[in-house]
Amino acid sequence: MKFLRDNKTFLALLIPFLAIPWITLGDFHLLLFNFSHDRFEILGNAIEMNTYAMIALLVILGVALTFISTLSLSRFYCGTLCPNTFFAHLLTLFAQKKKSILSKIIGLSILTALASMLAFSVVAYGMSTDELIHAITRLSFAGWLVITLSALMIAEVYMIQGWYCAYLCPYGATCAILPIEDRLSYEFSDPANDCTECGGCVKICPIPNLDIREGFDIRCI
Protein backbone atom coordinates (compact mmCIF):
# COMPACT_ATOMS: atom_id res chain seq x y z
CA MET A 1 0.00 0.00 0.00
CA LYS A 2 1.41 3.36 -1.08
CA PHE A 3 0.44 5.07 2.18
CA LEU A 4 2.47 2.58 4.23
CA ARG A 5 5.46 2.83 1.89
CA ASP A 6 5.45 6.64 2.00
CA ASN A 7 5.25 6.69 5.79
CA LYS A 8 7.34 3.63 6.70
CA THR A 9 10.02 5.70 8.48
CA PHE A 10 7.49 7.56 10.61
CA LEU A 11 5.66 4.32 11.47
CA ALA A 12 8.95 2.61 12.35
CA LEU A 13 9.62 5.34 14.92
CA LEU A 14 5.99 5.60 16.05
CA ILE A 15 5.85 1.98 17.27
CA PRO A 16 8.70 2.28 19.83
CA PHE A 17 7.44 5.74 20.86
CA LEU A 18 4.07 4.20 21.74
CA ALA A 19 5.66 1.16 23.39
CA ILE A 20 8.33 2.77 25.61
CA PRO A 21 5.94 4.05 28.34
CA TRP A 22 4.74 0.46 28.91
CA ILE A 23 8.20 -1.07 29.34
CA THR A 24 9.52 -1.64 32.85
CA LEU A 25 12.91 -2.96 33.95
CA GLY A 26 12.62 -4.29 37.47
CA ASP A 27 10.86 -1.77 39.70
CA PHE A 28 11.22 1.18 37.33
CA HIS A 29 10.52 2.14 33.70
CA LEU A 30 12.70 2.20 30.64
CA LEU A 31 12.09 5.95 30.38
CA LEU A 32 9.71 7.99 32.52
CA PHE A 33 9.57 11.52 33.88
CA ASN A 34 7.60 10.41 36.92
CA PHE A 35 6.09 13.71 38.07
CA SER A 36 3.68 12.00 40.47
CA HIS A 37 6.56 10.46 42.44
CA ASP A 38 9.28 13.11 41.88
CA ARG A 39 11.77 10.89 40.13
CA PHE A 40 13.31 10.44 36.71
CA GLU A 41 13.37 6.80 35.65
CA ILE A 42 15.73 5.58 32.94
CA LEU A 43 16.91 2.08 32.01
CA GLY A 44 15.35 0.61 35.14
CA ASN A 45 17.03 3.10 37.48
CA ALA A 46 15.50 6.01 39.35
CA ILE A 47 16.95 9.45 40.10
CA GLU A 48 15.17 11.56 42.70
CA MET A 49 14.24 14.83 41.01
CA ASN A 50 11.67 17.49 41.80
CA THR A 51 9.10 18.80 39.34
CA TYR A 52 11.01 21.94 38.36
CA ALA A 53 14.22 20.00 37.70
CA MET A 54 12.36 17.54 35.45
CA ILE A 55 10.67 20.38 33.56
CA ALA A 56 14.08 21.99 33.04
CA LEU A 57 15.47 18.67 31.80
CA LEU A 58 12.57 18.27 29.37
CA VAL A 59 13.08 21.80 28.02
CA ILE A 60 16.82 21.23 27.55
CA LEU A 61 16.23 17.89 25.80
CA GLY A 62 13.52 19.40 23.59
CA VAL A 63 15.66 22.34 22.52
CA ALA A 64 18.67 20.09 21.91
CA LEU A 65 16.68 17.62 19.79
CA THR A 66 15.15 20.47 17.78
CA PHE A 67 18.53 21.99 16.99
CA ILE A 68 20.08 18.61 16.17
CA SER A 69 17.23 17.67 13.83
CA THR A 70 17.38 21.08 12.16
CA LEU A 71 21.12 20.87 11.54
CA SER A 72 21.25 17.20 10.52
CA LEU A 73 17.88 16.07 9.16
CA SER A 74 16.94 19.31 7.44
CA ARG A 75 13.66 19.01 5.53
CA PHE A 76 13.76 15.22 5.84
CA TYR A 77 12.11 15.80 9.23
CA CYS A 78 9.21 17.76 7.73
CA GLY A 79 8.52 15.37 4.91
CA THR A 80 9.15 12.10 6.73
CA LEU A 81 9.17 12.33 10.53
CA CYS A 82 6.68 15.09 11.35
CA PRO A 83 3.36 13.78 12.75
CA ASN A 84 1.59 16.63 10.97
CA THR A 85 2.81 15.32 7.60
CA PHE A 86 1.68 11.80 8.50
CA PHE A 87 -1.79 13.07 9.41
CA ALA A 88 -1.90 15.09 6.18
CA HIS A 89 -1.15 11.93 4.18
CA LEU A 90 -3.84 10.09 6.11
CA LEU A 91 -6.34 12.87 5.46
CA THR A 92 -5.80 12.66 1.70
CA LEU A 93 -6.91 9.02 1.81
CA PHE A 94 -10.29 9.63 3.42
CA ALA A 95 -11.26 13.30 3.44
CA GLN A 96 -11.32 14.27 -0.23
CA LYS A 97 -14.52 15.85 -1.53
CA LYS A 98 -15.22 12.94 -3.89
CA LYS A 99 -14.97 10.37 -1.08
CA SER A 100 -18.15 8.83 0.32
CA ILE A 101 -19.53 9.73 3.72
CA LEU A 102 -18.60 6.25 4.99
CA SER A 103 -15.00 6.73 3.84
CA LYS A 104 -14.81 10.08 5.64
CA ILE A 105 -16.25 8.55 8.83
CA ILE A 106 -13.68 5.74 8.67
CA GLY A 107 -10.92 8.31 8.15
CA LEU A 108 -12.08 10.38 11.12
CA SER A 109 -12.26 7.23 13.26
CA ILE A 110 -8.71 6.20 12.35
CA LEU A 111 -7.44 9.73 12.90
CA THR A 112 -9.17 9.88 16.29
CA ALA A 113 -7.65 6.55 17.33
CA LEU A 114 -4.15 7.60 16.28
CA ALA A 115 -4.47 11.01 17.91
CA SER A 116 -5.68 9.38 21.12
CA MET A 117 -2.78 6.91 21.15
CA LEU A 118 -0.27 9.70 20.54
CA ALA A 119 -1.80 11.90 23.23
CA PHE A 120 -1.86 9.01 25.70
CA SER A 121 1.79 8.21 24.98
CA VAL A 122 2.90 11.84 25.34
CA VAL A 123 1.25 12.12 28.76
CA ALA A 124 2.43 8.60 29.70
CA TYR A 125 6.03 9.83 29.60
CA GLY A 126 5.10 11.89 32.67
CA MET A 127 3.33 9.25 34.76
CA SER A 128 2.93 5.48 34.73
CA THR A 129 0.45 3.98 32.29
CA ASP A 130 -1.55 2.37 35.13
CA GLU A 131 -1.94 5.74 36.85
CA LEU A 132 -2.83 7.40 33.56
CA ILE A 133 -5.52 4.85 32.72
CA HIS A 134 -6.96 5.42 36.20
CA ALA A 135 -6.82 9.18 35.63
CA ILE A 136 -8.72 8.83 32.35
CA THR A 137 -11.45 6.69 33.92
CA ARG A 138 -11.74 9.19 36.80
CA LEU A 139 -11.48 12.19 34.43
CA SER A 140 -8.85 13.82 36.60
CA PHE A 141 -6.36 16.40 35.30
CA ALA A 142 -4.14 13.91 33.43
CA GLY A 143 -7.20 12.31 31.86
CA TRP A 144 -8.50 15.64 30.61
CA LEU A 145 -5.01 16.43 29.33
CA VAL A 146 -5.09 13.32 27.11
CA ILE A 147 -8.57 14.22 25.84
CA THR A 148 -7.56 17.83 25.17
CA LEU A 149 -4.37 16.88 23.31
CA SER A 150 -6.32 14.39 21.18
CA ALA A 151 -8.92 17.02 20.30
CA LEU A 152 -6.22 19.58 19.45
CA MET A 153 -4.47 17.12 17.12
CA ILE A 154 -7.72 16.37 15.28
CA ALA A 155 -8.62 20.07 15.06
CA GLU A 156 -5.14 20.91 13.80
CA VAL A 157 -5.39 18.36 10.99
CA TYR A 158 -8.84 19.48 9.82
CA MET A 159 -8.65 23.23 10.42
CA ILE A 160 -5.21 24.78 10.93
CA GLN A 161 -2.75 22.33 9.42
CA GLY A 162 -0.88 24.81 7.26
CA TRP A 163 -1.09 27.48 9.96
CA TYR A 164 0.70 25.15 12.37
CA CYS A 165 3.52 24.57 9.89
CA ALA A 166 3.93 28.29 9.31
CA TYR A 167 3.74 29.60 12.87
CA LEU A 168 3.89 26.88 15.55
CA CYS A 169 6.29 24.21 14.29
CA PRO A 170 9.47 24.25 16.42
CA TYR A 171 11.50 23.02 13.45
CA GLY A 172 10.31 25.92 11.30
CA ALA A 173 11.04 28.40 14.09
CA THR A 174 14.56 27.01 14.48
CA CYS A 175 15.18 27.23 10.74
CA ALA A 176 14.02 30.84 10.81
CA ILE A 177 16.56 31.91 13.43
CA LEU A 178 19.52 29.89 12.13
CA PRO A 179 21.68 31.49 9.40
CA ILE A 180 21.15 28.61 6.97
CA GLU A 181 19.72 30.17 3.86
CA ASP A 182 18.88 27.03 1.89
CA ARG A 183 16.58 25.65 4.58
CA LEU A 184 13.82 28.21 4.14
CA SER A 185 14.44 29.70 0.71
CA TYR A 186 13.83 28.51 -2.83
CA GLU A 187 13.09 29.93 -6.23
CA PHE A 188 10.78 28.31 -8.74
CA SER A 189 12.43 28.32 -12.15
CA ASP A 190 11.14 26.83 -15.38
CA PRO A 191 13.39 28.18 -18.15
CA ALA A 192 12.34 25.41 -20.55
CA ASN A 193 8.66 26.13 -19.90
CA ASP A 194 8.07 22.48 -18.98
CA CYS A 195 5.41 23.29 -16.40
CA THR A 196 1.98 22.38 -17.80
CA GLU A 197 -0.02 23.89 -14.92
CA CYS A 198 -1.44 20.44 -14.13
CA GLY A 199 -1.38 21.12 -10.38
CA GLY A 200 0.27 17.76 -9.64
CA CYS A 201 2.90 19.32 -7.40
CA VAL A 202 0.17 20.96 -5.34
CA LYS A 203 -1.76 17.69 -4.96
CA ILE A 204 1.22 15.59 -3.90
CA CYS A 205 2.59 18.14 -1.42
CA PRO A 206 1.64 17.18 2.16
CA ILE A 207 0.99 20.83 3.01
CA PRO A 208 -2.54 21.75 1.87
CA ASN A 209 -2.92 24.29 -0.96
CA LEU A 210 0.76 25.15 -1.19
CA ASP A 211 1.89 26.15 -4.69
CA ILE A 212 5.60 26.92 -5.07
CA ARG A 213 4.89 28.71 -8.35
CA GLU A 214 3.27 31.52 -6.38
CA GLY A 215 6.49 32.42 -4.60
CA PHE A 216 8.13 31.71 -1.26
CA ASP A 217 5.97 30.20 1.48
CA ILE A 218 7.42 29.43 4.90
CA ARG A 219 5.39 26.20 5.05
CA CYS A 220 7.37 24.65 2.19
CA ILE A 221 9.24 21.53 3.24
C-alpha positions as CSV (number, residue, x, y, z in Angstrom):
1,M,0.0,0.0,0.0
2,K,1.4,3.4,-1.1
3,F,0.4,5.1,2.2
4,L,2.5,2.6,4.2
5,R,5.5,2.8,1.9
6,D,5.4,6.6,2.0
7,N,5.2,6.7,5.8
8,K,7.3,3.6,6.7
9,T,10.0,5.7,8.5
10,F,7.5,7.6,10.6
11,L,5.7,4.3,11.5
12,A,8.9,2.6,12.3
13,L,9.6,5.3,14.9
14,L,6.0,5.6,16.1
15,I,5.8,2.0,17.3
16,P,8.7,2.3,19.8
17,F,7.4,5.7,20.9
18,L,4.1,4.2,21.7
19,A,5.7,1.2,23.4
20,I,8.3,2.8,25.6
21,P,5.9,4.1,28.3
22,W,4.7,0.5,28.9
23,I,8.2,-1.1,29.3
24,T,9.5,-1.6,32.9
25,L,12.9,-3.0,33.9
26,G,12.6,-4.3,37.5
27,D,10.9,-1.8,39.7
28,F,11.2,1.2,37.3
29,H,10.5,2.1,33.7
30,L,12.7,2.2,30.6
31,L,12.1,6.0,30.4
32,L,9.7,8.0,32.5
33,F,9.6,11.5,33.9
34,N,7.6,10.4,36.9
35,F,6.1,13.7,38.1
36,S,3.7,12.0,40.5
37,H,6.6,10.5,42.4
38,D,9.3,13.1,41.9
39,R,11.8,10.9,40.1
40,F,13.3,10.4,36.7
41,E,13.4,6.8,35.7
42,I,15.7,5.6,32.9
43,L,16.9,2.1,32.0
44,G,15.3,0.6,35.1
45,N,17.0,3.1,37.5
46,A,15.5,6.0,39.4
47,I,16.9,9.5,40.1
48,E,15.2,11.6,42.7
49,M,14.2,14.8,41.0
50,N,11.7,17.5,41.8
51,T,9.1,18.8,39.3
52,Y,11.0,21.9,38.4
53,A,14.2,20.0,37.7
54,M,12.4,17.5,35.4
55,I,10.7,20.4,33.6
56,A,14.1,22.0,33.0
57,L,15.5,18.7,31.8
58,L,12.6,18.3,29.4
59,V,13.1,21.8,28.0
60,I,16.8,21.2,27.5
61,L,16.2,17.9,25.8
62,G,13.5,19.4,23.6
63,V,15.7,22.3,22.5
64,A,18.7,20.1,21.9
65,L,16.7,17.6,19.8
66,T,15.1,20.5,17.8
67,F,18.5,22.0,17.0
68,I,20.1,18.6,16.2
69,S,17.2,17.7,13.8
70,T,17.4,21.1,12.2
71,L,21.1,20.9,11.5
72,S,21.2,17.2,10.5
73,L,17.9,16.1,9.2
74,S,16.9,19.3,7.4
75,R,13.7,19.0,5.5
76,F,13.8,15.2,5.8
77,Y,12.1,15.8,9.2
78,C,9.2,17.8,7.7
79,G,8.5,15.4,4.9
80,T,9.1,12.1,6.7
81,L,9.2,12.3,10.5
82,C,6.7,15.1,11.4
83,P,3.4,13.8,12.8
84,N,1.6,16.6,11.0
85,T,2.8,15.3,7.6
86,F,1.7,11.8,8.5
87,F,-1.8,13.1,9.4
88,A,-1.9,15.1,6.2
89,H,-1.2,11.9,4.2
90,L,-3.8,10.1,6.1
91,L,-6.3,12.9,5.5
92,T,-5.8,12.7,1.7
93,L,-6.9,9.0,1.8
94,F,-10.3,9.6,3.4
95,A,-11.3,13.3,3.4
96,Q,-11.3,14.3,-0.2
97,K,-14.5,15.9,-1.5
98,K,-15.2,12.9,-3.9
99,K,-15.0,10.4,-1.1
100,S,-18.1,8.8,0.3
101,I,-19.5,9.7,3.7
102,L,-18.6,6.2,5.0
103,S,-15.0,6.7,3.8
104,K,-14.8,10.1,5.6
105,I,-16.3,8.6,8.8
106,I,-13.7,5.7,8.7
107,G,-10.9,8.3,8.1
108,L,-12.1,10.4,11.1
109,S,-12.3,7.2,13.3
110,I,-8.7,6.2,12.3
111,L,-7.4,9.7,12.9
112,T,-9.2,9.9,16.3
113,A,-7.7,6.5,17.3
114,L,-4.1,7.6,16.3
115,A,-4.5,11.0,17.9
116,S,-5.7,9.4,21.1
117,M,-2.8,6.9,21.1
118,L,-0.3,9.7,20.5
119,A,-1.8,11.9,23.2
120,F,-1.9,9.0,25.7
121,S,1.8,8.2,25.0
122,V,2.9,11.8,25.3
123,V,1.3,12.1,28.8
124,A,2.4,8.6,29.7
125,Y,6.0,9.8,29.6
126,G,5.1,11.9,32.7
127,M,3.3,9.3,34.8
128,S,2.9,5.5,34.7
129,T,0.4,4.0,32.3
130,D,-1.6,2.4,35.1
131,E,-1.9,5.7,36.8
132,L,-2.8,7.4,33.6
133,I,-5.5,4.9,32.7
134,H,-7.0,5.4,36.2
135,A,-6.8,9.2,35.6
136,I,-8.7,8.8,32.3
137,T,-11.4,6.7,33.9
138,R,-11.7,9.2,36.8
139,L,-11.5,12.2,34.4
140,S,-8.8,13.8,36.6
141,F,-6.4,16.4,35.3
142,A,-4.1,13.9,33.4
143,G,-7.2,12.3,31.9
144,W,-8.5,15.6,30.6
145,L,-5.0,16.4,29.3
146,V,-5.1,13.3,27.1
147,I,-8.6,14.2,25.8
148,T,-7.6,17.8,25.2
149,L,-4.4,16.9,23.3
150,S,-6.3,14.4,21.2
151,A,-8.9,17.0,20.3
152,L,-6.2,19.6,19.5
153,M,-4.5,17.1,17.1
154,I,-7.7,16.4,15.3
155,A,-8.6,20.1,15.1
156,E,-5.1,20.9,13.8
157,V,-5.4,18.4,11.0
158,Y,-8.8,19.5,9.8
159,M,-8.7,23.2,10.4
160,I,-5.2,24.8,10.9
161,Q,-2.7,22.3,9.4
162,G,-0.9,24.8,7.3
163,W,-1.1,27.5,10.0
164,Y,0.7,25.1,12.4
165,C,3.5,24.6,9.9
166,A,3.9,28.3,9.3
167,Y,3.7,29.6,12.9
168,L,3.9,26.9,15.6
169,C,6.3,24.2,14.3
170,P,9.5,24.3,16.4
171,Y,11.5,23.0,13.4
172,G,10.3,25.9,11.3
173,A,11.0,28.4,14.1
174,T,14.6,27.0,14.5
175,C,15.2,27.2,10.7
176,A,14.0,30.8,10.8
177,I,16.6,31.9,13.4
178,L,19.5,29.9,12.1
179,P,21.7,31.5,9.4
180,I,21.2,28.6,7.0
181,E,19.7,30.2,3.9
182,D,18.9,27.0,1.9
183,R,16.6,25.7,4.6
184,L,13.8,28.2,4.1
185,S,14.4,29.7,0.7
186,Y,13.8,28.5,-2.8
187,E,13.1,29.9,-6.2
188,F,10.8,28.3,-8.7
189,S,12.4,28.3,-12.1
190,D,11.1,26.8,-15.4
191,P,13.4,28.2,-18.1
192,A,12.3,25.4,-20.5
193,N,8.7,26.1,-19.9
194,D,8.1,22.5,-19.0
195,C,5.4,23.3,-16.4
196,T,2.0,22.4,-17.8
197,E,0.0,23.9,-14.9
198,C,-1.4,20.4,-14.1
199,G,-1.4,21.1,-10.4
200,G,0.3,17.8,-9.6
201,C,2.9,19.3,-7.4
202,V,0.2,21.0,-5.3
203,K,-1.8,17.7,-5.0
204,I,1.2,15.6,-3.9
205,C,2.6,18.1,-1.4
206,P,1.6,17.2,2.2
207,I,1.0,20.8,3.0
208,P,-2.5,21.7,1.9
209,N,-2.9,24.3,-1.0
210,L,0.8,25.1,-1.2
211,D,1.9,26.2,-4.7
212,I,5.6,26.9,-5.1
213,R,4.9,28.7,-8.3
214,E,3.3,31.5,-6.4
215,G,6.5,32.4,-4.6
216,F,8.1,31.7,-1.3
217,D,6.0,30.2,1.5
218,I,7.4,29.4,4.9
219,R,5.4,26.2,5.0
220,C,7.4,24.6,2.2
221,I,9.2,21.5,3.2
